[in-house]
Amino acid sequence: MTTKIKLQVGEVRSVTCLRMGINGEGIATLERQIVFIPGLLVGETAQIEITEIHNNFANAKILKRDVRSPDRVTPLCPIYSQCGGCQLQHMSYEGQLRYKEDMVRNAFTKSTKLNVEKSDIRPTIGTTEWEYRNKSQFAVGKEGTQIVSGLYSANSNRLVAIDECIVQNKETLRVNKAVTKILNDYNVPVYNSAKQDGVIRNIVVRTGIKTGEIQVVLVAFKDGFKDLEGLSRDIYDIPGVISVALNINDKMTSRVFGEQTEILRGVERIEEKMGEFTYQLSPRAFFQLNPEQAERMYGEIVKAAALTGEERVVDAYAGVGSIGLWIANGAKEVRGMEIVEEAVEDATAHMKQYGFNHAQYVVGKAETWIPRWVKEGWIPDVFIVDPPRSGCDTQLLNAMISSKAKKIIYVSCNPQTLARDCDHLMKAGYKVSYIQPYDMFPQTAHVEAIVVLEKKKKKKF
């Protein structure tokens, strides 16, 4: 029997990267143990130092790279190694697209019985590499006496101040910098999570890429501003800003928004356009961060749904009804649901604006509404689901199965939960027609994918 040699923290070894993990890190093996090495690409050989030991894996850092991958490029961002926002700037864009397709393939190989070699898993569709994000969601902190805003370094609570960001829309970043300066001018107390004290937590800026309208949301632990009237006026005076809101989040949570939102200046909603539609966006409403790529994805959803005007369609996890608008014209009826009340108001207004009287949106969870509608005799033909990273609730999966819907179009930002949920559906009689990955967030390890599942037809004997 071979004795397993234990690795030690501080140990220096030579490794070759065999594959890449879900967070963009390189993966090697030492003494039959997996080692994660951020910054290492497939095929590269490097001298590494073990930094952490866990039960089933170890972490390491690169000391010296001996063999360089042809996919390696020099990151354009000067704080790339500090900021936790991007994970793949050291990889060519062509390499990033291949990596993201591989992530989807690996997830289905691990969690399902799908034959990925014979299945229709398509190459990742790319997009504009830089300045694609229409929304910044920066945390607020202190550097000495100065208030700064930025992102937390990977796997830490160290805030990295961000003045420039090459994946953010320039207008969004310009306004965030101006708001940060105004917070300094008013000396607003910064939230301290350890002491559960202070005021300002986050600055959220969203830009309508095609309209130029800009929305600013101050997220605060409490309403403790000394001069909120003057503060909001100065923010509203920033060129392009037409909406200023205050959101209160007094919970110990990693979520940015709380439940309470107040419009301080200007309009409640800004407008954005995608395809032939104009969307009204309230402060807390979910909307795609990369509208250019979302247009391509929504076009694929319309194509995959192949509606004839006779189908009842469910738009689950609907947000502001952004997908629903694209498919409403071809459906007999659309019903959608979303847990954020303001988003449902937005979705309802969108459908009314375009005369889609056969569409309705309700507040609540899909797993609650679907069984209720089925019990009332409303049987869906097509489901379109776009859940958060945690995937679909098991009750929703079972409700979709019980409804015997002919087709399910699953949009996901997490290959692991996507594959898990598809496995559940496949075991219940659905087959994967095809899988189309999309690069919604270049330079990051995230990948979006559409999976089209169809109900298997019963064999006739």
TORKOL-4160 file (C-alpha; in steps of 0.2 Angstrom, whole numbers, padded with zeros to 4 digits, m for minus):
461
<pt num="1" X="0000" Y="0000" Z="0000"/>
<pt num="2" X="0007" Y="0017" Z="m0005"/>
<pt num="3" X="0008" Y="0030" Z="0008"/>
<pt num="4" X="0001" Y="0047" Z="0003"/>
<pt num="5" X="0014" Y="0061" Z="0006"/>
<pt num="6" X="0007" Y="0076" Z="0014"/>
<pt num="7" X="0010" Y="0093" Z="0007"/>
<pt num="8" X="0017" Y="0107" Z="0018"/>
<pt num="9" X="0013" Y="0125" Z="0019"/>
<pt num="10" X="0028" Y="0135" Z="0012"/>
<pt num="11" X="0034" Y="0120" Z="0002"/>
<pt num="12" X="0041" Y="0124" Z="m0016"/>
<pt num="13" X="0037" Y="0112" Z="m0030"/>
<pt num="14" X="0036" Y="0111" Z="m0049"/>
<pt num="15" X="0019" Y="0108" Z="m0057"/>
<pt num="16" X="0011" Y="0108" Z="m0074"/>
<pt num="17" X="m0007" Y="0115" Z="m0076"/>
<pt num="18" X="m0018" Y="0101" Z="m0082"/>
<pt num="19" X="m0035" Y="0111" Z="m0083"/>
<pt num="20" X="m0043" Y="0126" Z="m0076"/>
<pt num="21" X="m0056" Y="0128" Z="m0062"/>
<pt num="22" X="m0073" Y="0136" Z="m0061"/>
<pt num="23" X="m0065" Y="0152" Z="m0054"/>
<pt num="24" X="m0052" Y="0154" Z="m0068"/>
<pt num="25" X="m0038" Y="0146" Z="m0058"/>
<pt num="26" X="m0025" Y="0133" Z="m0064"/>
<pt num="27" X="m0027" Y="0115" Z="m0057"/>
<pt num="28" X="m0012" Y="0104" Z="m0055"/>
<pt num="29" X="m0010" Y="0088" Z="m0045"/>
<pt num="30" X="0004" Y="0084" Z="m0032"/>
<pt num="31" X="0005" Y="0068" Z="m0022"/>
<pt num="32" X="m0013" Y="0064" Z="m0029"/>
<pt num="33" X="m0019" Y="0080" Z="m0021"/>
<pt num="34" X="m0028" Y="0094" Z="m0031"/>
<pt num="35" X="m0018" Y="0111" Z="m0031"/>
<pt num="36" X="m0027" Y="0127" Z="m0036"/>
<pt num="37" X="m0015" Y="0140" Z="m0043"/>
<pt num="38" X="m0022" Y="0157" Z="m0048"/>
<pt num="39" X="m0015" Y="0164" Z="m0064"/>
<pt num="40" X="m0008" Y="0148" Z="m0071"/>
<pt num="41" X="m0015" Y="0142" Z="m0088"/>
<pt num="42" X="m0016" Y="0125" Z="m0096"/>
<pt num="43" X="0000" Y="0118" Z="m0102"/>
<pt num="44" X="0011" Y="0130" Z="m0092"/>
<pt num="45" X="0024" Y="0123" Z="m0080"/>
<pt num="46" X="0029" Y="0133" Z="m0065"/>
<pt num="47" X="0038" Y="0134" Z="m0048"/>
<pt num="48" X="0024" Y="0136" Z="m0035"/>
<pt num="49" X="0023" Y="0138" Z="m0016"/>
<pt num="50" X="0010" Y="0130" Z="m0006"/>
<pt num="51" X="0000" Y="0143" Z="0004"/>
<pt num="52" X="m0014" Y="0133" Z="0011"/>
<pt num="53" X="m0018" Y="0115" Z="0015"/>
<pt num="54" X="m0036" Y="0109" Z="0016"/>
<pt num="55" X="m0044" Y="0091" Z="0017"/>
<pt num="56" X="m0046" Y="0088" Z="m0001"/>
<pt num="57" X="m0036" Y="0102" Z="m0009"/>
<pt num="58" X="m0022" Y="0114" Z="m0008"/>
<pt num="59" X="m0019" Y="0132" Z="m0014"/>
<pt num="60" X="m0003" Y="0139" Z="m0020"/>
<pt num="61" X="0005" Y="0154" Z="m0028"/>
<pt num="62" X="0017" Y="0156" Z="m0043"/>
<pt num="63" X="0035" Y="0159" Z="m0039"/>
<pt num="64" X="0042" Y="0157" Z="m0057"/>
<pt num="65" X="0034" Y="0152" Z="m0073"/>
<pt num="66" X="0045" Y="0140" Z="m0084"/>
<pt num="67" X="0034" Y="0136" Z="m0099"/>
<pt num="68" X="0022" Y="0150" Z="m0106"/>
<pt num="69" X="0005" Y="0146" Z="m0114"/>
<pt num="70" X="0002" Y="0153" Z="m0131"/>
<pt num="71" X="m0015" Y="0159" Z="m0124"/>
<pt num="72" X="m0005" Y="0170" Z="m0111"/>
<pt num="73" X="m0007" Y="0189" Z="m0113"/>
<pt num="74" X="m0002" Y="0204" Z="m0103"/>
<pt num="75" X="m0017" Y="0211" Z="m0093"/>
<pt num="76" X="m0022" Y="0229" Z="m0098"/>
<pt num="77" X="m0028" Y="0233" Z="m0080"/>
<pt num="78" X="m0014" Y="0240" Z="m0069"/>
<pt num="79" X="m0023" Y="0233" Z="m0053"/>
<pt num="80" X="m0029" Y="0217" Z="m0061"/>
<pt num="81" X="m0018" Y="0207" Z="m0048"/>
<pt num="82" X="m0027" Y="0216" Z="m0033"/>
<pt num="83" X="m0045" Y="0218" Z="m0038"/>
<pt num="84" X="m0057" Y="0203" Z="m0037"/>
<pt num="85" X="m0067" Y="0209" Z="m0052"/>
<pt num="86" X="m0059" Y="0200" Z="m0066"/>
<pt num="87" X="m0050" Y="0183" Z="m0067"/>
<pt num="88" X="m0045" Y="0180" Z="m0085"/>
<pt num="89" X="m0036" Y="0196" Z="m0091"/>
<pt num="90" X="m0020" Y="0186" Z="m0093"/>
<pt num="91" X="m0029" Y="0174" Z="m0106"/>
<pt num="92" X="m0032" Y="0178" Z="m0124"/>
<pt num="93" X="m0050" Y="0181" Z="m0128"/>
<pt num="94" X="m0050" Y="0166" Z="m0140"/>
<pt num="95" X="m0044" Y="0156" Z="m0125"/>
<pt num="96" X="m0057" Y="0163" Z="m0114"/>
<pt num="97" X="m0071" Y="0157" Z="m0126"/>
<pt num="98" X="m0064" Y="0140" Z="m0126"/>
<pt num="99" X="m0062" Y="0139" Z="m0108"/>
<pt num="100" X="m0080" Y="0144" Z="m0105"/>
<pt num="101" X="m0086" Y="0131" Z="m0117"/>
<pt num="102" X="m0076" Y="0118" Z="m0108"/>
<pt num="103" X="m0084" Y="0124" Z="m0091"/>
<pt num="104" X="m0101" Y="0120" Z="m0098"/>
<pt num="105" X="m0095" Y="0103" Z="m0105"/>
<pt num="106" X="m0087" Y="0098" Z="m0089"/>
<pt num="107" X="m0102" Y="0102" Z="m0078"/>
<pt num="108" X="m0113" Y="0091" Z="m0089"/>
<pt num="109" X="m0100" Y="0077" Z="m0089"/>
<pt num="110" X="m0099" Y="0078" Z="m0070"/>
<pt num="111" X="m0117" Y="0080" Z="m0066"/>
<pt num="112" X="m0127" Y="0071" Z="m0080"/>
<pt num="113" X="m0127" Y="0056" Z="m0091"/>
<pt num="114" X="m0127" Y="0067" Z="m0106"/>
<pt num="115" X="m0115" Y="0061" Z="m0119"/>
<pt num="116" X="m0106" Y="0078" Z="m0122"/>
<pt num="117" X="m0095" Y="0072" Z="m0136"/>
<pt num="118" X="m0111" Y="0067" Z="m0146"/>
<pt num="119" X="m0122" Y="0081" Z="m0140"/>
<pt num="120" X="m0125" Y="0098" Z="m0148"/>
<pt num="121" X="m0114" Y="0109" Z="m0137"/>
<pt num="122" X="m0110" Y="0124" Z="m0147"/>
<pt num="123" X="m0095" Y="0136" Z="m0146"/>
<pt num="124" X="m0096" Y="0151" Z="m0134"/>
<pt num="125" X="m0103" Y="0166" Z="m0143"/>
<pt num="126" X="m0092" Y="0181" Z="m0139"/>
<pt num="127" X="m0095" Y="0200" Z="m0137"/>
<pt num="128" X="m0086" Y="0216" Z="m0135"/>
<pt num="129" X="m0071" Y="0213" Z="m0123"/>
<pt num="130" X="m0070" Y="0230" Z="m0114"/>
<pt num="131" X="m0082" Y="0243" Z="m0107"/>
<pt num="132" X="m0097" Y="0232" Z="m0108"/>
<pt num="133" X="m0104" Y="0233" Z="m0091"/>
<pt num="134" X="m0119" Y="0246" Z="m0089"/>
<pt num="135" X="m0119" Y="0245" Z="m0070"/>
<pt num="136" X="m0106" Y="0248" Z="m0056"/>
<pt num="137" X="m0110" Y="0241" Z="m0039"/>
<pt num="138" X="m0095" Y="0247" Z="m0028"/>
<pt num="139" X="m0093" Y="0246" Z="m0010"/>
<pt num="140" X="m0088" Y="0261" Z="0000"/>
<pt num="141" X="m0073" Y="0262" Z="0013"/>
<pt num="142" X="m0060" Y="0273" Z="0020"/>
<pt num="143" X="m0041" Y="0275" Z="0015"/>
<pt num="144" X="m0034" Y="0286" Z="0029"/>
<pt num="145" X="m0046" Y="0300" Z="0030"/>
<pt num="146" X="m0053" Y="0298" Z="0012"/>
<pt num="147" X="m0069" Y="0289" Z="0007"/>
<pt num="148" X="m0065" Y="0277" Z="m0008"/>
<pt num="149" X="m0076" Y="0266" Z="m0018"/>
<pt num="150" X="m0071" Y="0250" Z="m0027"/>
<pt num="151" X="m0072" Y="0231" Z="m0026"/>
<pt num="152" X="m0065" Y="0218" Z="m0013"/>
<pt num="153" X="m0049" Y="0209" Z="m0017"/>
<pt num="154" X="m0053" Y="0190" Z="m0021"/>
<pt num="155" X="m0056" Y="0180" Z="m0005"/>
<pt num="156" X="m0053" Y="0194" Z="0007"/>
<pt num="157" X="m0062" Y="0209" Z="0015"/>
<pt num="158" X="m0049" Y="0221" Z="0008"/>
<pt num="159" X="m0057" Y="0235" Z="m0002"/>
<pt num="160" X="m0047" Y="0240" Z="m0018"/>
<pt num="161" X="m0051" Y="0258" Z="m0023"/>
<pt num="162" X="m0056" Y="0259" Z="m0041"/>
<pt num="163" X="m0053" Y="0275" Z="m0051"/>
<pt num="164" X="m0052" Y="0267" Z="m0068"/>
<pt num="165" X="m0060" Y="0250" Z="m0074"/>
<pt num="166" X="m0059" Y="0245" Z="m0092"/>
<pt num="167" X="m0074" Y="0233" Z="m0092"/>
<pt num="168" X="m0085" Y="0247" Z="m0085"/>
<pt num="169" X="m0095" Y="0259" Z="m0096"/>
<pt num="170" X="m0085" Y="0275" Z="m0095"/>
<pt num="171" X="m0101" Y="0285" Z="m0091"/>
<pt num="172" X="m0105" Y="0274" Z="m0076"/>
<pt num="173" X="m0087" Y="0275" Z="m0070"/>
<pt num="174" X="m0087" Y="0294" Z="m0072"/>
<pt num="175" X="m0103" Y="0296" Z="m0061"/>
<pt num="176" X="m0096" Y="0284" Z="m0048"/>
<pt num="177" X="m0080" Y="0294" Z="m0046"/>
<pt num="178" X="m0091" Y="0310" Z="m0045"/>
<pt num="179" X="m0102" Y="0303" Z="m0031"/>
<pt num="180" X="m0087" Y="0297" Z="m0021"/>
<pt num="181" X="m0080" Y="0314" Z="m0021"/>
<pt num="182" X="m0097" Y="0321" Z="m0016"/>
<pt num="183" X="m0097" Y="0309" Z="m0001"/>
<pt num="184" X="m0080" Y="0316" Z="0004"/>
<pt num="185" X="m0086" Y="0333" Z="0003"/>
<pt num="186" X="m0101" Y="0330" Z="0015"/>
<pt num="187" X="m0090" Y="0319" Z="0026"/>
<pt num="188" X="m0103" Y="0305" Z="0026"/>
<pt num="189" X="m0099" Y="0291" Z="0039"/>
<pt num="190" X="m0094" Y="0275" Z="0031"/>
<pt num="191" X="m0103" Y="0259" Z="0037"/>
<pt num="192" X="m0092" Y="0248" Z="0048"/>
<pt num="193" X="m0098" Y="0230" Z="0048"/>
<pt num="194" X="m0089" Y="0225" Z="0064"/>
<pt num="195" X="m0096" Y="0239" Z="0074"/>
<pt num="196" X="m0113" Y="0239" Z="0065"/>
<pt num="197" X="m0112" Y="0257" Z="0063"/>
<pt num="198" X="m0109" Y="0271" Z="0050"/>
<pt num="199" X="m0120" Y="0276" Z="0036"/>
<pt num="200" X="m0115" Y="0273" Z="0018"/>
<pt num="201" X="m0112" Y="0255" Z="0011"/>
<pt num="202" X="m0112" Y="0255" Z="m0008"/>
<pt num="203" X="m0114" Y="0266" Z="m0023"/>
<pt num="204" X="m0124" Y="0259" Z="m0037"/>
<pt num="205" X="m0123" Y="0267" Z="m0054"/>
<pt num="206" X="m0133" Y="0261" Z="m0069"/>
<pt num="207" X="m0132" Y="0269" Z="m0086"/>
<pt num="208" X="m0144" Y="0267" Z="m0101"/>
<pt num="209" X="m0131" Y="0263" Z="m0114"/>
<pt num="210" X="m0143" Y="0268" Z="m0129"/>
<pt num="211" X="m0152" Y="0282" Z="m0120"/>
<pt num="212" X="m0138" Y="0290" Z="m0109"/>
<pt num="213" X="m0149" Y="0291" Z="m0094"/>
<pt num="214" X="m0140" Y="0288" Z="m0078"/>
<pt num="215" X="m0147" Y="0281" Z="m0061"/>
<pt num="216" X="m0138" Y="0283" Z="m0044"/>
<pt num="217" X="m0143" Y="0273" Z="m0029"/>
<pt num="218" X="m0135" Y="0276" Z="m0012"/>
<pt num="219" X="m0136" Y="0260" Z="m0001"/>
<pt num="220" X="m0135" Y="0265" Z="0017"/>
<pt num="221" X="m0135" Y="0255" Z="0033"/>
<pt num="222" X="m0147" Y="0268" Z="0040"/>
<pt num="223" X="m0153" Y="0286" Z="0036"/>
<pt num="224" X="m0140" Y="0295" Z="0046"/>
<pt num="225" X="m0135" Y="0308" Z="0033"/>
<pt num="226" X="m0132" Y="0326" Z="0040"/>
<pt num="227" X="m0138" Y="0335" Z="0024"/>
<pt num="228" X="m0147" Y="0322" Z="0013"/>
<pt num="229" X="m0155" Y="0337" Z="0004"/>
<pt num="230" X="m0139" Y="0345" Z="m0001"/>
<pt num="231" X="m0130" Y="0328" Z="m0005"/>
<pt num="232" X="m0144" Y="0322" Z="m0016"/>
<pt num="233" X="m0145" Y="0339" Z="m0025"/>
<pt num="234" X="m0126" Y="0339" Z="m0029"/>
<pt num="235" X="m0127" Y="0321" Z="m0035"/>
<pt num="236" X="m0142" Y="0325" Z="m0046"/>
<pt num="237" X="m0132" Y="0340" Z="m0054"/>
<pt num="238" X="m0119" Y="0327" Z="m0061"/>
<pt num="239" X="m0121" Y="0328" Z="m0080"/>
<pt num="240" X="m0132" Y="0313" Z="m0086"/>
<pt num="241" X="m0140" Y="0309" Z="m0069"/>
<pt num="242" X="m0159" Y="0309" Z="m0070"/>
<pt num="243" X="m0163" Y="0298" Z="m0055"/>
<pt num="244" X="m0156" Y="0298" Z="m0037"/>
<pt num="245" X="m0162" Y="0285" Z="m0024"/>
<pt num="246" X="m0158" Y="0280" Z="m0006"/>
<pt num="247" X="m0159" Y="0261" Z="m0002"/>
<pt num="248" X="m0158" Y="0256" Z="0016"/>
<pt num="249" X="m0150" Y="0239" Z="0020"/>
<pt num="250" X="m0148" Y="0237" Z="0039"/>
<pt num="251" X="m0144" Y="0218" Z="0038"/>
<pt num="252" X="m0128" Y="0208" Z="0040"/>
<pt num="253" X="m0128" Y="0202" Z="0022"/>
<pt num="254" X="m0117" Y="0201" Z="0007"/>
<pt num="255" X="m0133" Y="0207" Z="m0003"/>
<pt num="256" X="m0131" Y="0225" Z="m0009"/>
<pt num="257" X="m0149" Y="0230" Z="m0008"/>
<pt num="258" X="m0161" Y="0231" Z="0006"/>
<pt num="259" X="m0180" Y="0231" Z="0005"/>
<pt num="260" X="m0183" Y="0250" Z="0007"/>
<pt num="261" X="m0180" Y="0262" Z="m0007"/>
<pt num="262" X="m0184" Y="0280" Z="m0008"/>
<pt num="263" X="m0182" Y="0292" Z="m0023"/>
<pt num="264" X="m0173" Y="0307" Z="m0018"/>
<pt num="265" X="m0172" Y="0317" Z="m0034"/>
<pt num="266" X="m0178" Y="0315" Z="m0052"/>
<pt num="267" X="m0188" Y="0301" Z="m0060"/>
<pt num="268" X="m0191" Y="0284" Z="m0052"/>
<pt num="269" X="m0185" Y="0274" Z="m0068"/>
<pt num="270" X="m0173" Y="0277" Z="m0081"/>
<pt num="271" X="m0175" Y="0270" Z="m0099"/>
<pt num="272" X="m0164" Y="0258" Z="m0109"/>
<pt num="273" X="m0167" Y="0250" Z="m0126"/>
<pt num="274" X="m0164" Y="0232" Z="m0132"/>
<pt num="275" X="m0169" Y="0227" Z="m0149"/>
<pt num="276" X="m0186" Y="0235" Z="m0153"/>
<pt num="277" X="m0191" Y="0238" Z="m0135"/>
<pt num="278" X="m0188" Y="0252" Z="m0122"/>
<pt num="279" X="m0187" Y="0246" Z="m0104"/>
<pt num="280" X="m0191" Y="0256" Z="m0088"/>
<pt num="281" X="m0179" Y="0252" Z="m0074"/>
<pt num="282" X="m0182" Y="0255" Z="m0056"/>
<pt num="283" X="m0167" Y="0255" Z="m0044"/>
<pt num="284" X="m0168" Y="0237" Z="m0038"/>
<pt num="285" X="m0175" Y="0229" Z="m0054"/>
<pt num="286" X="m0163" Y="0216" Z="m0062"/>
<pt num="287" X="m0158" Y="0220" Z="m0079"/>
<pt num="288" X="m0144" Y="0212" Z="m0090"/>
<pt num="289" X="m0127" Y="0220" Z="m0086"/>
<pt num="290" X="m0121" Y="0217" Z="m0104"/>
<pt num="291" X="m0136" Y="0223" Z="m0116"/>
<pt num="292" X="m0126" Y="0220" Z="m0132"/>
<pt num="293" X="m0124" Y="0202" Z="m0128"/>
<pt num="294" X="m0141" Y="0200" Z="m0120"/>
<pt num="295" X="m0149" Y="0205" Z="m0137"/>
<pt num="296" X="m0140" Y="0190" Z="m0145"/>
<pt num="297" X="m0146" Y="0179" Z="m0131"/>
<pt num="298" X="m0164" Y="0184" Z="m0132"/>
<pt num="299" X="m0164" Y="0182" Z="m0151"/>
<pt num="300" X="m0159" Y="0164" Z="m0148"/>
<pt num="301" X="m0172" Y="0162" Z="m0135"/>
<pt num="302" X="m0186" Y="0168" Z="m0148"/>
<pt num="303" X="m0178" Y="0156" Z="m0161"/>
<pt num="304" X="m0178" Y="0141" Z="m0148"/>
<pt num="305" X="m0196" Y="0144" Z="m0142"/>
<pt num="306" X="m0202" Y="0143" Z="m0160"/>
<pt num="307" X="m0219" Y="0150" Z="m0154"/>
<pt num="308" X="m0234" Y="0148" Z="m0166"/>
<pt num="309" X="m0247" Y="0159" Z="m0157"/>
<pt num="310" X="m0255" Y="0144" Z="m0148"/>
<pt num="311" X="m0243" Y="0142" Z="m0133"/>
<pt num="312" X="m0245" Y="0147" Z="m0115"/>
<pt num="313" X="m0228" Y="0152" Z="m0109"/>
<pt num="314" X="m0221" Y="0154" Z="m0092"/>
<pt num="315" X="m0208" Y="0168" Z="m0089"/>
<pt num="316" X="m0200" Y="0163" Z="m0072"/>
<pt num="317" X="m0188" Y="0174" Z="m0063"/>
<pt num="318" X="m0194" Y="0187" Z="m0074"/>
<pt num="319" X="m0185" Y="0203" Z="m0068"/>
<pt num="320" X="m0193" Y="0218" Z="m0077"/>
<pt num="321" X="m0200" Y="0206" Z="m0090"/>
<pt num="322" X="m0185" Y="0208" Z="m0102"/>
<pt num="323" X="m0186" Y="0191" Z="m0110"/>
<pt num="324" X="m0206" Y="0191" Z="m0109"/>
<pt num="325" X="m0206" Y="0206" Z="m0121"/>
<pt num="326" X="m0196" Y="0197" Z="m0134"/>
<pt num="327" X="m0208" Y="0181" Z="m0134"/>
<pt num="328" X="m0225" Y="0189" Z="m0130"/>
<pt num="329" X="m0229" Y="0193" Z="m0148"/>
<pt num="330" X="m0228" Y="0174" Z="m0153"/>
<pt num="331" X="m0237" Y="0167" Z="m0138"/>
<pt num="332" X="m0256" Y="0164" Z="m0134"/>
<pt num="333" X="m0253" Y="0170" Z="m0116"/>
<pt num="334" X="m0238" Y="0174" Z="m0105"/>
<pt num="335" X="m0237" Y="0173" Z="m0086"/>
<pt num="336" X="m0222" Y="0178" Z="m0076"/>
<pt num="337" X="m0217" Y="0180" Z="m0059"/>
<pt num="338" X="m0203" Y="0189" Z="m0049"/>
<pt num="339" X="m0200" Y="0191" Z="m0030"/>
<pt num="340" X="m0196" Y="0210" Z="m0032"/>
<pt num="341" X="m0212" Y="0220" Z="m0032"/>
<pt num="342" X="m0205" Y="0235" Z="m0041"/>
<pt num="343" X="m0198" Y="0224" Z="m0055"/>
<pt num="344" X="m0216" Y="0216" Z="m0057"/>
<pt num="345" X="m0223" Y="0234" Z="m0058"/>
<pt num="346" X="m0210" Y="0237" Z="m0072"/>
<pt num="347" X="m0214" Y="0221" Z="m0081"/>
<pt num="348" X="m0232" Y="0225" Z="m0081"/>
<pt num="349" X="m0229" Y="0243" Z="m0087"/>
<pt num="350" X="m0219" Y="0236" Z="m0101"/>
<pt num="351" X="m0232" Y="0224" Z="m0107"/>
<pt num="352" X="m0245" Y="0237" Z="m0106"/>
<pt num="353" X="m0234" Y="0249" Z="m0116"/>
<pt num="354" X="m0233" Y="0237" Z="m0131"/>
<pt num="355" X="m0251" Y="0232" Z="m0130"/>
<pt num="356" X="m0247" Y="0214" Z="m0124"/>
<pt num="357" X="m0264" Y="0212" Z="m0115"/>
<pt num="358" X="m0262" Y="0193" Z="m0115"/>
<pt num="359" X="m0247" Y="0194" Z="m0103"/>
<pt num="360" X="m0248" Y="0196" Z="m0084"/>
<pt num="361" X="m0234" Y="0197" Z="m0070"/>
<pt num="362" X="m0236" Y="0193" Z="m0052"/>
<pt num="363" X="m0226" Y="0195" Z="m0036"/>
<pt num="364" X="m0220" Y="0179" Z="m0029"/>
<pt num="365" X="m0210" Y="0163" Z="m0032"/>
<pt num="366" X="m0212" Y="0152" Z="m0047"/>
<pt num="367" X="m0213" Y="0136" Z="m0036"/>
<pt num="368" X="m0228" Y="0144" Z="m0028"/>
<pt num="369" X="m0238" Y="0150" Z="m0043"/>
<pt num="370" X="m0235" Y="0136" Z="m0056"/>
<pt num="371" X="m0244" Y="0122" Z="m0045"/>
<pt num="372" X="m0258" Y="0135" Z="m0042"/>
<pt num="373" X="m0261" Y="0139" Z="m0060"/>
<pt num="374" X="m0260" Y="0121" Z="m0065"/>
<pt num="375" X="m0273" Y="0116" Z="m0052"/>
<pt num="376" X="m0284" Y="0130" Z="m0059"/>
<pt num="377" X="m0282" Y="0122" Z="m0077"/>
<pt num="378" X="m0269" Y="0134" Z="m0084"/>
<pt num="379" X="m0257" Y="0122" Z="m0092"/>
<pt num="380" X="m0240" Y="0129" Z="m0098"/>
<pt num="381" X="m0233" Y="0123" Z="m0115"/>
<pt num="382" X="m0216" Y="0132" Z="m0114"/>
<pt num="383" X="m0206" Y="0137" Z="m0098"/>
<pt num="384" X="m0192" Y="0150" Z="m0099"/>
<pt num="385" X="m0182" Y="0151" Z="m0083"/>
<pt num="386" X="m0168" Y="0162" Z="m0079"/>
<pt num="387" X="m0164" Y="0159" Z="m0061"/>
<pt num="388" X="m0150" Y="0166" Z="m0050"/>
<pt num="389" X="m0134" Y="0157" Z="m0048"/>
<pt num="390" X="m0141" Y="0145" Z="m0035"/>
<pt num="391" X="m0152" Y="0138" Z="m0049"/>
<pt num="392" X="m0170" Y="0132" Z="m0049"/>
<pt num="393" X="m0180" Y="0127" Z="m0033"/>
<pt num="394" X="m0183" Y="0109" Z="m0033"/>
<pt num="395" X="m0202" Y="0113" Z="m0031"/>
<pt num="396" X="m0201" Y="0123" Z="m0047"/>
<pt num="397" X="m0192" Y="0108" Z="m0056"/>
<pt num="398" X="m0206" Y="0096" Z="m0050"/>
<pt num="399" X="m0219" Y="0108" Z="m0055"/>
<pt num="400" X="m0212" Y="0110" Z="m0073"/>
<pt num="401" X="m0211" Y="0091" Z="m0074"/>
<pt num="402" X="m0229" Y="0089" Z="m0067"/>
<pt num="403" X="m0236" Y="0101" Z="m0080"/>
<pt num="404" X="m0229" Y="0090" Z="m0094"/>
<pt num="405" X="m0223" Y="0106" Z="m0103"/>
<pt num="406" X="m0217" Y="0102" Z="m0121"/>
<pt num="407" X="m0202" Y="0113" Z="m0120"/>
<pt num="408" X="m0191" Y="0121" Z="m0107"/>
<pt num="409" X="m0178" Y="0135" Z="m0111"/>
<pt num="410" X="m0166" Y="0136" Z="m0096"/>
<pt num="411" X="m0155" Y="0152" Z="m0096"/>
<pt num="412" X="m0141" Y="0150" Z="m0083"/>
<pt num="413" X="m0126" Y="0160" Z="m0076"/>
<pt num="414" X="m0119" Y="0145" Z="m0067"/>
<pt num="415" X="m0114" Y="0129" Z="m0076"/>
<pt num="416" X="m0114" Y="0118" Z="m0060"/>
<pt num="417" X="m0132" Y="0122" Z="m0055"/>
<pt num="418" X="m0138" Y="0122" Z="m0073"/>
<pt num="419" X="m0131" Y="0104" Z="m0076"/>
<pt num="420" X="m0138" Y="0098" Z="m0059"/>
<pt num="421" X="m0156" Y="0105" Z="m0063"/>
<pt num="422" X="m0155" Y="0098" Z="m0081"/>
<pt num="423" X="m0151" Y="0081" Z="m0074"/>
<pt num="424" X="m0166" Y="0082" Z="m0063"/>
<pt num="425" X="m0177" Y="0086" Z="m0079"/>
<pt num="426" X="m0168" Y="0073" Z="m0090"/>
<pt num="427" X="m0172" Y="0059" Z="m0077"/>
<pt num="428" X="m0190" Y="0065" Z="m0078"/>
<pt num="429" X="m0192" Y="0063" Z="m0097"/>
<pt num="430" X="m0184" Y="0078" Z="m0105"/>
<pt num="431" X="m0170" Y="0077" Z="m0118"/>
<pt num="432" X="m0157" Y="0091" Z="m0121"/>
<pt num="433" X="m0159" Y="0098" Z="m0139"/>
<pt num="434" X="m0144" Y="0109" Z="m0138"/>
<pt num="435" X="m0133" Y="0120" Z="m0127"/>
<pt num="436" X="m0127" Y="0137" Z="m0132"/>
<pt num="437" X="m0114" Y="0146" Z="m0121"/>
<pt num="438" X="m0113" Y="0165" Z="m0121"/>
<pt num="439" X="m0099" Y="0176" Z="m0114"/>
<pt num="440" X="m0109" Y="0189" Z="m0105"/>
<pt num="441" X="m0094" Y="0195" Z="m0095"/>
<pt num="442" X="m0077" Y="0195" Z="m0104"/>
<pt num="443" X="m0061" Y="0194" Z="m0093"/>
<pt num="444" X="m0071" Y="0185" Z="m0079"/>
<pt num="445" X="m0073" Y="0167" Z="m0076"/>
<pt num="446" X="m0092" Y="0168" Z="m0078"/>
<pt num="447" X="m0102" Y="0160" Z="m0092"/>
<pt num="448" X="m0120" Y="0161" Z="m0097"/>
<pt num="449" X="m0128" Y="0147" Z="m0106"/>
<pt num="450" X="m0145" Y="0143" Z="m0114"/>
<pt num="451" X="m0151" Y="0124" Z="m0113"/>
<pt num="452" X="m0166" Y="0119" Z="m0124"/>
<pt num="453" X="m0175" Y="0104" Z="m0117"/>
<pt num="454" X="m0189" Y="0095" Z="m0125"/>
<pt num="455" X="m0201" Y="0082" Z="m0118"/>
<pt num="456" X="m0198" Y="0065" Z="m0125"/>
<pt num="457" X="m0212" Y="0058" Z="m0135"/>
<pt num="458" X="m0218" Y="0041" Z="m0129"/>
<pt num="459" X="m0214" Y="0027" Z="m0140"/>
<pt num="460" X="m0229" Y="0018" Z="m0149"/>
<pt num="461" X="m0229" Y="m0001" Z="m0149"/>
